[in-house]
Amino acid sequence: MKPLSAKEVEAFKKFEREGFSRVAHRYDQGPATITAQVNDAILDALQLGPGMSLLDIACGPGWLTAAAVKRGAIATAVDFAENMVAIARQRCPTADVQNADAENLPFDGSCFDAVACNLGILHLPDPERAIAEAHRVLKPGGSYAFTCWTPPTRNPFFGLVLGSVQKHGNMNVNLPAGPPLFRFGEATECETVLRATGFRSVSITELPMVWPFATPRDIVPKVIASTARIGSILAMQTPEQRENIENAIAEGARKYVTAQGVEVPMAVLLAVGHKAD
């Protein structure tokens, strides 16, 4: 895997930061409600209880932070997108929510009982550095958990959306280069990077979730409006490609129609490691 150049890193960070700040409110109303489906599993894996200190990295609009506060934890959260930070502060007024870089955390070493990163790792140009930072700020004996999407072959939502783009459109649109989206979609990769950082007693679990839509035709416009990279890939197709992609996604989504609308399955891997005492 070829590392990004310094110029590519800056371009990727700028795209992600500006993109997620732009869609923050729609993300809060859409994808964040979906990713929150695994919040309890993350906090359970960290054995988070009252009085424990948690750092929520790449917190987005603060749904995981809020779940930690509800458990009586002392929550600190960071995100690099300004509008995400603003929403998280409104959602979690008792938490310390900061605008900060996951790869250069503004905290002393060994100061948190637990650290979590729910689907943030794929938005960072140097995941190894971010994981090392999580390890640094953890107290000895503390736990770290991150989640990442499983690949399209095991993830119906991404299989449907990206498969339709690959068949009817162009994946090579003019976006900044970034790390592989599904790099941590395999358990072996998650375990390798955690152990290389110094984490012990590593465990990997696959967790299901569902993204509901009112109709099959709602999928593309909602994804464009509420996501950064995937939405941009869809938005940057030609009109003919866009129409063919939308038709393919709508047709493929029919198998997921329920009495409540359309419920497209998704899945993440939850990777957990522990810092030595």
Helices and strands as residue ranges (DSSP letters): H 6-22, H 24-29, H 31-35, G 36-38, H 39-45, E 53-57, H 63-70, E 74-79, H 82-91, E 96-99, E 112-118, G 121-123, H 127-137, E 138-149, G 152-154, H 156-168, G 183-185, H 187-197, E 200-213, G 216-218, H 219-226, H 229-235, H 239-253, G 254-256, E 257-258, E 261-274
